[in-house]
């Protein structure tokens, strides 16, 4: 998905994951990492570890359903 007009940040709290942002190569993330996703850019995150992947999705401006664009 992408968020139109919204910058999103993933703050990884625990676990490990794989994140994809736009055309960049997928990256592994872990607790303490922050991923910045510019407005309108395709994004995906998934768990790749044995424990739950817990992260905050921080949006500026705030998320509203109108900004969500399903891409799959």
C-alpha positions as CSV (number, residue, x, y, z in Angstrom):
1,X,0.0,0.0,0.0
2,X,0.9,3.7,-0.1
3,X,-0.3,6.7,1.9
4,X,-1.1,9.8,-0.2
5,X,0.0,13.0,1.3
6,X,1.3,11.3,4.5
7,X,4.9,10.6,5.6
8,X,5.0,7.4,7.7
9,X,7.7,6.2,10.0
10,X,8.0,2.6,11.3
11,X,9.6,2.5,14.8
12,X,10.6,-1.1,15.4
13,X,10.0,-1.9,19.1
14,X,10.8,-5.7,19.1
15,X,11.3,-8.6,16.8
16,X,12.8,-8.5,13.4
17,X,11.3,-7.9,10.0
18,X,11.8,-7.2,6.3
19,X,10.7,-3.9,5.0
20,X,10.2,-2.8,1.4
21,X,10.0,0.9,0.5
22,X,9.5,2.0,-3.1
23,X,12.1,0.7,-5.5
24,X,14.8,0.2,-2.8
25,X,16.1,-3.2,-2.0
26,X,14.3,-5.0,0.9
27,X,16.0,-4.4,4.2
28,X,16.0,-6.3,7.4
29,X,15.0,-4.3,10.5
30,X,15.1,-4.9,14.2
31,X,14.4,-3.2,17.5
32,X,15.6,0.4,17.6
33,X,15.4,0.9,13.8
34,X,13.3,3.6,12.2
35,X,12.1,3.4,8.6
36,X,10.9,6.6,6.9
37,X,8.4,6.3,4.1
38,X,7.7,9.4,2.0
39,X,4.2,10.2,0.9
40,X,2.8,8.2,-2.0
41,X,5.6,5.5,-1.9
42,X,4.8,1.8,-2.0
43,X,5.6,0.1,1.4
44,X,5.4,-3.3,3.0
45,X,6.7,-4.8,6.2
46,X,6.6,-8.4,7.4
47,X,7.9,-10.5,10.3
48,X,11.0,-12.7,9.5
49,X,11.8,-13.8,13.1
50,X,10.6,-16.3,15.6
51,X,9.1,-13.6,17.9
52,X,6.3,-11.1,17.1
53,X,7.4,-8.1,15.1
54,X,6.1,-5.0,17.1
55,X,6.3,-1.6,15.6
56,X,4.7,1.8,15.8
57,X,3.5,3.4,12.5
58,X,3.8,7.2,13.0
59,X,2.0,9.3,10.4
60,X,2.4,13.0,9.6
61,X,-0.1,14.4,9.1
62,X,-2.3,11.9,10.9
63,X,-3.6,8.9,9.1
64,X,-7.2,9.0,7.7
65,X,-8.8,6.2,5.6
66,X,-9.0,8.7,2.7
67,X,-5.1,8.7,2.3
68,X,-4.8,4.9,2.0
69,X,-4.1,3.5,-1.4
70,X,-4.2,-0.3,-1.9
71,X,-1.7,-1.3,-4.5
72,X,-1.9,-5.1,-4.5
